[in-house]
């Protein structure tokens, strides 16, 4: 009656993933299918190379940093649970969720902050800000203009005068932005 495999999909740690991420069972299943599609050799894990094949990340100026977020502590591979956990940051906020939710405004801000804070010292240095702006703006401005933009950005956000941006200063500087919407992927609803 057809060669399609009608066996139900068994997702490892399904209940734990749903509890940690807030994803529904249907969402976890959809993410698992995407994970399996990226895992072309059926290894059960993904490498950075596997994620580099995602078109949206390939054209994103900070795509490499987003990819690196899937590989904590210098790991070379990521399993499905970690994959789902990272993507949960981009799950749209529904209703008045608590600040401890993985997709809360606070969690989204922390995720965004760590994309800038590459040395993980808890501050965005001038060099880190310049590097991100260079990736995002590219060749559209001169190096001198880019350095001026960087200095102005740090000057406006740096309230304690240490020439760097702490997480609290970062959060304050983007408080008027709708982070909940800007860091949400509709497909993760």
Secondary structure, DSSP 8 states (H G I E B T S, - for coil): --S--------TTHHHHHHHH---HHHHHHHHHHHHHH-TT--SSEEHHHHHT-HHHHSSTTHHHHHHHTSGGG-SEE-HHHHHHHHHTTS---SS--TTSTTSHHHHHHHHHHHH-TT-SSEE-HHHHHHHHHHHHGGGS-HHHHHHHHHHHHHHH-SSSSSSEEHHHHHHHTTTS-HHHHT--GGG-
